[in-house]
Structure formats: structure tokens, C-alpha cells
Amino acid sequence: MKAYFHLPGLFEFYELNRAFLPLFFTHREYFYDGFELSSVYGAPADCIWGGGRVGFGEDRADDVFALMREYGLSPRLTFSNSLLTKEHLSDKKCNALCKKLEKSGNGGVIVHSDLLLEYLKSRFPSLYFVSSTTKVLTDFDLFLAEVRRADFRYVVPDFRLNKAFEKLDGLTKDEKIKVEFLVNECCSVACTDRRACYENVSRLSLGEDCAEHVCNHCDGVHGYRFSDAMKNPSFIGVGDIVDTYLPMGFENFKIEGRSLGSAVVFEMLLYYLTKPEYRLRVREEIYLDSTLDLF
């Protein structure tokens, strides 16, 4: 089996993607055998259907979708706002993006709201749908019911189910292929604020006047650090993918990071995709030159 990765930053990291994708597809010898790219997800900053993260990403849809077509990748819009009402469905910007996405071919939408799901199914029938991790389905039976819904091509479980191997191994082959694991979550497995955090992002996306949510379970001093995520009990590393998940029949893996800097996301691409002996070479190809100063 091959491992298929779903990358952050469809709009947010357009420039990084424009530099990295040609390198990945031209010099496959730099990258792990059997590790492939499948999709890139994201949304412009001011989309009211947006969720998960808010305030990131410039809107240049034509360029973004053209880049995805060039490399045969699926563009996904992150429209995971959980608080949408019927009045929000007529939003011109979001509808126009979906229209362009449908024309681009092989496009998907990450959704939380069933209201939005039914609307998109009727208006844009060629799109596929991904059940968002923002649903925070920590109960395995609820997660399994989501996997069995015909509406979704993929389902992203809550990261706390990543290591529920005994139950995960009970899924059928077709069910396993639908599961898309969030590999690098930094949030505490003991966090009880996750749903409230996502709802806060949904409110901000709708333009509501509310303060940003402050999680009581996470270390906010340094913000996200990939080195901390690697210590998380839910972390899925390269060895885990090769030795455990692929043999079990799971093949889809999602890297989070839309709200991070591109330098941090690039380090994740180096870790998950690049053979160790070529990581410096890939860095040099992307951003190093003989006159580079860091300070």
C-alpha cells in the first residue's frame, strides 16, 4: 500500500507549494518510496463558511486551482463552520469558490454542517466531501457511524482515536480507506475545550464580535511546536505509518498547520516526505543560497 498525504495551505501556503511541488514530482529520489501527495486543503481568510482556523490565506483561486491541476492534486476547501444557518448559504464568495472548484476538477470540500453538506450536494454535485475533525467525534461508535455515511469519501477522526488500534483494526477494508488520520496534533489528549475552540473560530468566521478562545489545556507560551507535537501520545510518525498503519490497511494521513508559518510547515514536509539523506538538499533547493543570513 501507499501512504497518501493531505497537506495544509491551499491558499495559505501557495508560494511554498509552488516551490515544493515541482521538486517533489521532479526529484522523486529525494522522497520516500510509496509516500504520495493526494490533496491540499485550505480557504481564503474571509470565507464565512470557513472553520477550523480563521484569518489566514489570500484569495487567488484561479492560480491556486491551476497549480493543483498541474500536479494532479485534489484541491479541498475547508468549509467546516459548525454554526451556519440557511441565510448563510447564499454567500456569494463561498458559492463562487465552489463553482470554480467544481470546474477545476477533482475538488472536495471539508464540511462540518449537515445543512451546508446538503446544500453543496444539490448545487455542486461533482464535488466530494470530507467529514471534518472539528466534529470532535471522540466516541468510537459515533466515529464509525460517520465512516459508514455514504456522503463522505473521507472522515478525519478526532486525534484521540489515532491509537485505538484494537477498534480501528475491526473496520472493513473499504472503511479503513476512508479514514484520514490527523498525524501531528499538538493539542493535549486531555483537552476538553476543543469543541468550544472550533465553535469560537466559526463565530469569528461569521464576523461575530467575540474574543478568541483561550484553551486551558495547551501551552500558549510558545504556540505550536512540531517538536512538542512529536511527544504527543497521538502523534503518528513516519515509522508508525510504515510499520503499523499501512499494514493495517490505512493509507490516508493529514498534516495540520494552516495557521503556522510556512517555515514550520516546510519542516513537516521534510520530516514526513523527505529521505533524511536528502533533507539538506531539499532545503537548499527551496530557500538556501550562499549569501543567506538568518540574523
N, C-alpha and C positions, 0 to 999 in steps of 0.2 A: 504494500500500500504506500501511497504518497501522502505527505502532510501538506495541507493547503492552508495558507496563511491569509488572514484578512487584516489589512493594515489601516491605521488611523490616518486621517488628514486629507480626505478627498479635495477639500478646498483649503484646509488649514496649512497643509504642507505641500502645496502644488510645486513650489520651487525645488524642494527636496526630492519629491517624486520624479520631477523632470530630470534631475541629475542621477538619481539612483536607478531608475528603471532601465535606461539604456545599458548601464553597466551590468545589471543583473542578467539581462537577456542576451548580452553580447559575450560576456565572460562567465559562462556557467561553471567553468572550472574553479572559480573563486568561491562558489557557494555549495552548500550541502546537496549531495545527490538525493533526489526524492523529496526535496523541500521546494514547493512551488508557491507562486502567488496566485490568489484567486480573486480578491476584491479589495477595494479601498473605500472606506466609508467616511462620511462627514456631512456637513451642511454649512451654508453661509451663516454669518453671525446673527442676522436679523430675521430669521425664519420663525414665525410663531408656532409652527408645527414642531420645531426643534426641541430636543430634550437631551438629557444625559450631561451635556456641557453647554454653556452659553457664552456668547461674546467672542467666538473665535471663527476665523475663516472669511476670506474675501469672496465676493460673488463674481466669478468669471466662468460661468458654466460652460460656455462653448469651448474654451481652452481646456478645461478640466475633463469634459467628456471626450474630447478629441484625443487627449493623452491616453485615456483608458482604452479607447478603440485601437489606438496604435499598438498597444501591447496586449490586447486581448483580455483585459481585466474587466471585471464587473464593477461599475460604479454603484455605490449604495448611498442613498440619502438617509441621514439619521433623523427621522421624524418621530421621535419617541416621547413627545409631550403626552403626559398622562391626564391632563386636565382640559382637553379640548371639548368644546360644545358645538352644536350644529352651526352656530353663527361663524365659527372659525373656519369651517370647511370651504368657504368661498374666497379665502385669502388668495389674492391674485399672484403674489410672488411664489408661494408654495405650489400652486397649481401650474404656473408656468415652468417651474423647475421640473415637476413631474412630467410635463409634456415633453420637455427637452430630454429628460432621462429616458422616456419611452422611445423617442426617436433615435437615441444613441445606441439602443440595442443592449440586451443582456443586463438591464438595470434592475436594481432591487431597492426596497425601502425597509428600513428597520422601524418597527412600529410597537407602540405600547397600547394605544387606544383602539378598542374594537370598533368604535364609531368611525375613526379615521380609516381603519382597515376596510370596512365595508364600503366606504366612500371610494377609496382608491381602487378596490376590486371592480367597482362598477364603471369608474371613469377611465382607468388606465389598465385594461385587462392583461396587457402583455408583461407587466411588472411582476416580479416575485417578491415575497415578503419574509422578513426575519423577525422572530419574536424577541423583543428587547430584554436584556438583562435588568433593565430598570423596573421590571415587574417584581423583582426580588422574590423569586419563587424558591424559597429555601426548603419547602416541604417537597420531598421527592415525588410523592404521588401527584401533586399539583404540576410539578415539572414534567412528569411522564405524560400526564393528560395533555399538556401543551405540545409535547413532541408528537403526539398522536393526532393533533389537529391537522387536517388536510390543507388549511390556509397557509401553513408555513413551510418554506423549503428548509429553513434552519431555525434552531432555537438556541439562544445563548443562556445557559443556566446561571443562576447565582454562583459566584466563585466558591462559595462554601460547599458546593456539591462536587467540586473538582476531584476530590479524593474519595468519594463514596463508591469505591471500586466494586464492592460486592453487589450493590444495587445496579450500578451502571453496566456491569457485565451481563445482567439479565435482560438488557434491551435486545431487540432483534437487530439483524444486520442493517435493515433499512432505517430503523430508529437511530442507530449509532451514527450513521452517516449524516443525519440531520442535526446532531449535537455539535455546537461550536463553542469550545471552551475559551473562557477569558483567562489568558495564561499569566499575566503579570500584574494582577491587582495588588495594590499596596494597602488597601483598607483592612482594618482589623477583622479577623474572623468573628470577634465578639461584638462587632458593631451592631447596635440596634437602631441607628439613625439613618440607615441607607435609604429607606423608602422616603423618609422626610427630606433627605438631601435631594433626591431626584425630583420630588414634588416642588421643592423650592426652585430648582432650575426651570421646571415647567412654568411656574408663576413668573419668573424673570423673563422667560421667552415670550410670554404673553404680554409683557410690558407692565405687569403689576408693580406697584410701589411697595417693595418689601426688601428687607435686609437679606444678605446672603447667609445661607445656613452655615453654622459653625459646628462641625462634628465633635462630639465629646470623647470619641474613641480613637481619633487619629492624631499623630504628631504633626502639628501645624507649624512647628518652628522652621523646619527645612523644606516643607512641602514634599511633593513626590520625589522619591529617590529610587532608582532602579535597584540599587544595592539593598535597600530595605525591602523592596518587593520580593527579591530573591530569598529573603529569610521568612517570608510569609508561608504558613503551612499549606496554603492553597496554590503556591507557585508551581507552575509547570515549566520545567526547564527542557533543554534540548534532549538530555538523556532520558527524561521522563517520556517525552514524545516517542523516541526511538524504541525504548525498552518496554514501555508499558502501554501507552495509548494506541499506537499503531497496531501492535499485536492483538489488542483487544477489539480492534475494528473501528476506532475513532480516527478521523482524518482532518477535522476542521479546527483551527486554532486562531483566536482573535487577540491581537495586540492592542492594548488600550493606550491612549496618550494624546488625544486631540488637544487638550488644554496645556500640554507641555511645550517646551522649546524644541525646535527641530533637532538641536544637538543631542538631546536626551533620546529622542525617538530614533535618531541615527544609530546611537549606541545599541538600541534594542534590535535594529536591523542587522547590525554587526553580530550580535550575540545569537540571534535566532536563525539567521540565514547564512552567515559567512563562516567558512572554514577558518579556524584560528590562525593558520599559517598565512592567510591572505588578508587578515583584518587590517594590518597596516597598509597594505597595497590598496585596499578599497578606500581607506581614509585618504590616502594620497590622491587617488583619483577624484575623490569628491571635493576635498577642500584644502589639502595641504599644498604649499609651494615653498620654495627655498627662502622666501622673504617673509613668511608668516610670523607675526608677533602675537602672542596671547595677552601680553600686558605691556 
